[in-house]
Amino acid sequence: MAQSPELAKQLTQDPEFMTQLVQNPELVSALTA
């Protein structure tokens, strides 16, 4: 996944997405790899 500050900002403003990240640490690793 391409690193995109704009995309990251959108995602972090999405409560549901943040919940998904909290529940899926491996997803965080995939996104930040």
mmCIF file of the N, C-alpha and C atoms, coordinates in Angstrom:
data_MODEL
# 
_entry.id   MODEL 
# 
loop_
_atom_site.group_PDB 
_atom_site.id 
_atom_site.type_symbol 
_atom_site.label_atom_id 
_atom_site.label_alt_id 
_atom_site.label_comp_id 
_atom_site.label_asym_id 
_atom_site.label_entity_id 
_atom_site.label_seq_id 
_atom_site.pdbx_PDB_ins_code 
_atom_site.Cartn_x 
_atom_site.Cartn_y 
_atom_site.Cartn_z 
_atom_site.occupancy 
_atom_site.B_iso_or_equiv 
_atom_site.pdbx_formal_charge 
_atom_site.auth_seq_id 
_atom_site.auth_comp_id 
_atom_site.auth_asym_id 
_atom_site.auth_atom_id 
_atom_site.pdbx_PDB_model_num 
ATOM 1  N N  . MET A 1 1  ? 0.842   -1.200 0.000  1.00 0.00 ? 1  MET A N  1 
ATOM 2  C CA . MET A 1 1  ? 0.000   0.000  0.000  1.00 0.00 ? 1  MET A CA 1 
ATOM 3  C C  . MET A 1 1  ? 0.877   1.250  0.000  1.00 0.00 ? 1  MET A C  1 
ATOM 4  N N  . ALA A 1 2  ? 0.601   2.162  -0.895 1.00 0.00 ? 2  ALA A N  1 
ATOM 5  C CA . ALA A 1 2  ? 1.386   3.392  -0.982 1.00 0.00 ? 2  ALA A CA 1 
ATOM 6  C C  . ALA A 1 2  ? 1.160   4.251  0.259  1.00 0.00 ? 2  ALA A C  1 
ATOM 7  N N  . GLN A 1 3  ? 2.233   4.847  0.727  1.00 0.00 ? 3  GLN A N  1 
ATOM 8  C CA . GLN A 1 3  ? 2.122   5.732  1.879  1.00 0.00 ? 3  GLN A CA 1 
ATOM 9  C C  . GLN A 1 3  ? 1.475   7.041  1.444  1.00 0.00 ? 3  GLN A C  1 
ATOM 10 N N  . SER A 1 4  ? 0.354   7.387  2.053  1.00 0.00 ? 4  SER A N  1 
ATOM 11 C CA . SER A 1 4  ? -0.353  8.612  1.678  1.00 0.00 ? 4  SER A CA 1 
ATOM 12 C C  . SER A 1 4  ? -0.823  9.350  2.920  1.00 0.00 ? 4  SER A C  1 
ATOM 13 N N  . PRO A 1 5  ? -0.175  10.475 3.237  1.00 0.00 ? 5  PRO A N  1 
ATOM 14 C CA . PRO A 1 5  ? -0.577  11.251 4.420  1.00 0.00 ? 5  PRO A CA 1 
ATOM 15 C C  . PRO A 1 5  ? -2.058  11.619 4.391  1.00 0.00 ? 5  PRO A C  1 
ATOM 16 N N  . GLU A 1 6  ? -2.558  11.976 3.205  1.00 0.00 ? 6  GLU A N  1 
ATOM 17 C CA . GLU A 1 6  ? -3.972  12.345 3.101  1.00 0.00 ? 6  GLU A CA 1 
ATOM 18 C C  . GLU A 1 6  ? -4.859  11.156 3.459  1.00 0.00 ? 6  GLU A C  1 
ATOM 19 N N  . LEU A 1 7  ? -4.533  9.990  2.903  1.00 0.00 ? 7  LEU A N  1 
ATOM 20 C CA . LEU A 1 7  ? -5.308  8.788  3.182  1.00 0.00 ? 7  LEU A CA 1 
ATOM 21 C C  . LEU A 1 7  ? -5.236  8.451  4.667  1.00 0.00 ? 7  LEU A C  1 
ATOM 22 N N  . ALA A 1 8  ? -4.039  8.537  5.206  1.00 0.00 ? 8  ALA A N  1 
ATOM 23 C CA . ALA A 1 8  ? -3.859  8.240  6.629  1.00 0.00 ? 8  ALA A CA 1 
ATOM 24 C C  . ALA A 1 8  ? -4.709  9.169  7.484  1.00 0.00 ? 8  ALA A C  1 
ATOM 25 N N  . LYS A 1 9  ? -4.754  10.444 7.093  1.00 0.00 ? 9  LYS A N  1 
ATOM 26 C CA . LYS A 1 9  ? -5.536  11.414 7.873  1.00 0.00 ? 9  LYS A CA 1 
ATOM 27 C C  . LYS A 1 9  ? -7.017  11.058 7.818  1.00 0.00 ? 9  LYS A C  1 
ATOM 28 N N  . GLN A 1 10 ? -7.494  10.661 6.633  1.00 0.00 ? 10 GLN A N  1 
ATOM 29 C CA . GLN A 1 10 ? -8.901  10.277 6.496  1.00 0.00 ? 10 GLN A CA 1 
ATOM 30 C C  . GLN A 1 10 ? -9.202  9.063  7.371  1.00 0.00 ? 10 GLN A C  1 
ATOM 31 N N  . LEU A 1 11 ? -8.319  8.069  7.300  1.00 0.00 ? 11 LEU A N  1 
ATOM 32 C CA . LEU A 1 11 ? -8.568  6.833  8.029  1.00 0.00 ? 11 LEU A CA 1 
ATOM 33 C C  . LEU A 1 11 ? -8.593  7.069  9.537  1.00 0.00 ? 11 LEU A C  1 
ATOM 34 N N  . THR A 1 12 ? -7.673  7.887  10.019 1.00 0.00 ? 12 THR A N  1 
ATOM 35 C CA . THR A 1 12 ? -7.610  8.110  11.466 1.00 0.00 ? 12 THR A CA 1 
ATOM 36 C C  . THR A 1 12 ? -8.783  8.928  11.960 1.00 0.00 ? 12 THR A C  1 
ATOM 37 N N  . GLN A 1 13 ? -9.529  9.553  11.048 1.00 0.00 ? 13 GLN A N  1 
ATOM 38 C CA . GLN A 1 13 ? -10.705 10.317 11.455 1.00 0.00 ? 13 GLN A CA 1 
ATOM 39 C C  . GLN A 1 13 ? -11.967 9.459  11.386 1.00 0.00 ? 13 GLN A C  1 
ATOM 40 N N  . ASP A 1 14 ? -11.787 8.174  11.069 1.00 0.00 ? 14 ASP A N  1 
ATOM 41 C CA . ASP A 1 14 ? -12.917 7.249  10.940 1.00 0.00 ? 14 ASP A CA 1 
ATOM 42 C C  . ASP A 1 14 ? -12.949 6.331  12.162 1.00 0.00 ? 14 ASP A C  1 
ATOM 43 N N  . PRO A 1 15 ? -13.871 6.575  13.112 1.00 0.00 ? 15 PRO A N  1 
ATOM 44 C CA . PRO A 1 15 ? -13.939 5.784  14.345 1.00 0.00 ? 15 PRO A CA 1 
ATOM 45 C C  . PRO A 1 15 ? -14.060 4.292  14.071 1.00 0.00 ? 15 PRO A C  1 
ATOM 46 N N  . GLU A 1 16 ? -14.856 3.925  13.087 1.00 0.00 ? 16 GLU A N  1 
ATOM 47 C CA . GLU A 1 16 ? -15.023 2.496  12.787 1.00 0.00 ? 16 GLU A CA 1 
ATOM 48 C C  . GLU A 1 16 ? -13.716 1.884  12.326 1.00 0.00 ? 16 GLU A C  1 
ATOM 49 N N  . PHE A 1 17 ? -12.982 2.626  11.491 1.00 0.00 ? 17 PHE A N  1 
ATOM 50 C CA . PHE A 1 17 ? -11.694 2.128  11.004 1.00 0.00 ? 17 PHE A CA 1 
ATOM 51 C C  . PHE A 1 17 ? -10.717 1.967  12.158 1.00 0.00 ? 17 PHE A C  1 
ATOM 52 N N  . MET A 1 18 ? -10.715 2.931  13.072 1.00 0.00 ? 18 MET A N  1 
ATOM 53 C CA . MET A 1 18 ? -9.820  2.848  14.214 1.00 0.00 ? 18 MET A CA 1 
ATOM 54 C C  . MET A 1 18 ? -10.140 1.632  15.061 1.00 0.00 ? 18 MET A C  1 
ATOM 55 N N  . THR A 1 19 ? -11.433 1.338  15.206 1.00 0.00 ? 19 THR A N  1 
ATOM 56 C CA . THR A 1 19 ? -11.840 0.145  15.952 1.00 0.00 ? 19 THR A CA 1 
ATOM 57 C C  . THR A 1 19 ? -11.308 -1.101 15.265 1.00 0.00 ? 19 THR A C  1 
ATOM 58 N N  . GLN A 1 20 ? -11.394 -1.134 13.941 1.00 0.00 ? 20 GLN A N  1 
ATOM 59 C CA . GLN A 1 20 ? -10.880 -2.271 13.179 1.00 0.00 ? 20 GLN A CA 1 
ATOM 60 C C  . GLN A 1 20 ? -9.386  -2.441 13.430 1.00 0.00 ? 20 GLN A C  1 
ATOM 61 N N  . LEU A 1 21 ? -8.655  -1.330 13.440 1.00 0.00 ? 21 LEU A N  1 
ATOM 62 C CA . LEU A 1 21 ? -7.213  -1.400 13.662 1.00 0.00 ? 21 LEU A CA 1 
ATOM 63 C C  . LEU A 1 21 ? -6.906  -1.961 15.040 1.00 0.00 ? 21 LEU A C  1 
ATOM 64 N N  . VAL A 1 22 ? -7.653  -1.494 16.021 1.00 0.00 ? 22 VAL A N  1 
ATOM 65 C CA . VAL A 1 22 ? -7.426  -1.966 17.390 1.00 0.00 ? 22 VAL A CA 1 
ATOM 66 C C  . VAL A 1 22 ? -7.659  -3.472 17.477 1.00 0.00 ? 22 VAL A C  1 
ATOM 67 N N  . GLN A 1 23 ? -8.652  -3.949 16.730 1.00 0.00 ? 23 GLN A N  1 
ATOM 68 C CA . GLN A 1 23 ? -9.004  -5.368 16.780 1.00 0.00 ? 23 GLN A CA 1 
ATOM 69 C C  . GLN A 1 23 ? -8.140  -6.213 15.847 1.00 0.00 ? 23 GLN A C  1 
ATOM 70 N N  . ASN A 1 24 ? -7.392  -5.533 14.937 1.00 0.00 ? 24 ASN A N  1 
ATOM 71 C CA . ASN A 1 24 ? -6.594  -6.275 13.959 1.00 0.00 ? 24 ASN A CA 1 
ATOM 72 C C  . ASN A 1 24 ? -5.178  -5.717 13.871 1.00 0.00 ? 24 ASN A C  1 
ATOM 73 N N  . PRO A 1 25 ? -4.341  -6.043 14.851 1.00 0.00 ? 25 PRO A N  1 
ATOM 74 C CA . PRO A 1 25 ? -2.952  -5.532 14.855 1.00 0.00 ? 25 PRO A CA 1 
ATOM 75 C C  . PRO A 1 25 ? -2.213  -5.898 13.571 1.00 0.00 ? 25 PRO A C  1 
ATOM 76 N N  . GLU A 1 26 ? -2.516  -7.062 12.993 1.00 0.00 ? 26 GLU A N  1 
ATOM 77 C CA . GLU A 1 26 ? -1.821  -7.475 11.773 1.00 0.00 ? 26 GLU A CA 1 
ATOM 78 C C  . GLU A 1 26 ? -2.175  -6.548 10.616 1.00 0.00 ? 26 GLU A C  1 
ATOM 79 N N  . LEU A 1 27 ? -3.376  -5.976 10.662 1.00 0.00 ? 27 LEU A N  1 
ATOM 80 C CA . LEU A 1 27 ? -3.773  -5.018 9.627  1.00 0.00 ? 27 LEU A CA 1 
ATOM 81 C C  . LEU A 1 27 ? -2.917  -3.762 9.739  1.00 0.00 ? 27 LEU A C  1 
ATOM 82 N N  . VAL A 1 28 ? -2.662  -3.332 10.970 1.00 0.00 ? 28 VAL A N  1 
ATOM 83 C CA . VAL A 1 28 ? -1.806  -2.173 11.190 1.00 0.00 ? 28 VAL A CA 1 
ATOM 84 C C  . VAL A 1 28 ? -0.418  -2.441 10.606 1.00 0.00 ? 28 VAL A C  1 
ATOM 85 N N  . SER A 1 29 ? 0.088   -3.626 10.856 1.00 0.00 ? 29 SER A N  1 
ATOM 86 C CA . SER A 1 29 ? 1.417   -3.981 10.341 1.00 0.00 ? 29 SER A CA 1 
ATOM 87 C C  . SER A 1 29 ? 1.426   -3.960 8.827  1.00 0.00 ? 29 SER A C  1 
ATOM 88 N N  . ALA A 1 30 ? 0.338   -4.463 8.219  1.00 0.00 ? 30 ALA A N  1 
ATOM 89 C CA . ALA A 1 30 ? 0.248   -4.494 6.758  1.00 0.00 ? 30 ALA A CA 1 
ATOM 90 C C  . ALA A 1 30 ? 0.210   -3.085 6.189  1.00 0.00 ? 30 ALA A C  1 
ATOM 91 N N  . LEU A 1 31 ? -0.540  -2.203 6.859  1.00 0.00 ? 31 LEU A N  1 
ATOM 92 C CA . LEU A 1 31 ? -0.697  -0.837 6.357  1.00 0.00 ? 31 LEU A CA 1 
ATOM 93 C C  . LEU A 1 31 ? 0.585   -0.023 6.514  1.00 0.00 ? 31 LEU A C  1 
ATOM 94 N N  . THR A 1 32 ? 1.331   -0.309 7.557  1.00 0.00 ? 32 THR A N  1 
ATOM 95 C CA . THR A 1 32 ? 2.525   0.485  7.837  1.00 0.00 ? 32 THR A CA 1 
ATOM 96 C C  . THR A 1 32 ? 3.795   -0.182 7.335  1.00 0.00 ? 32 THR A C  1 
ATOM 97 N N  . ALA A 1 33 ? 3.673   -1.359 6.744  1.00 0.00 ? 33 ALA A N  1 
ATOM 98 C CA . ALA A 1 33 ? 4.847   -2.089 6.260  1.00 0.00 ? 33 ALA A CA 1 
ATOM 99 C C  . ALA A 1 33 ? 5.568   -1.296 5.175  1.00 0.00 ? 33 ALA A C  1 
# 
